[in-house]
Amino acid sequence: MSVTTAVATFFLIWWVTLFAVLPWGVRSQHEGGEMVPGTDPGAPTSFRLGRKLLWTTLVAAVIYAVCYVVYVQRLVTLNGLTSLFIGTNK
C-alpha cells in the first residue's frame, strides 16, 4: 500500500468516525437546565471539540490498524468475497 493510499484511507476512516463520535457525552441546554436566552433548547451546553477530535483520532487509528492487518495478511480476498455472493466454494 502506498503512503498516499494509506493517508487517504486513514482520512476517510477518521472522517466517518468523527460523525460517530460527535454525539458522545453531549448534553443539551434543556437537559442541563442552563438555558441561554435566544438559543435553541437542543443546543449543547459544552461541546468540548478538542476531546472529540482526540477520541476520533484514537478510534480511527484502531479501526485503521485492523483494516491494515486484514489487508497485509490478505485475510479477506476478492475471490473469497465473490464466492460468498455466488455460492461457489473454490
BELPE-V533082 format. One record per pair of residues at least 6 apart in sequence whose C-alpha atoms are under 6 Angstrom apart, sorted by sequence separation. I is the first residue (numbers start at 1). GAP is how many residues later the second one is. D is the distance in Angstrom with one decimal. If there is no record, write none. Layout:
BEGIN
I;GAP;D, I;GAP;D
END
This chain:
BEGIN
29;6;5.4, 30;11;5.0, 29;12;5.4, 28;14;4.9, 29;14;5.8, 28;15;5.3, 29;15;5.8, 28;16;4.3, 29;16;5.3, 27;17;5.5, 28;17;5.7, 18;38;5.3, 17;39;5.9, 14;46;5.0, 13;47;5.9
END
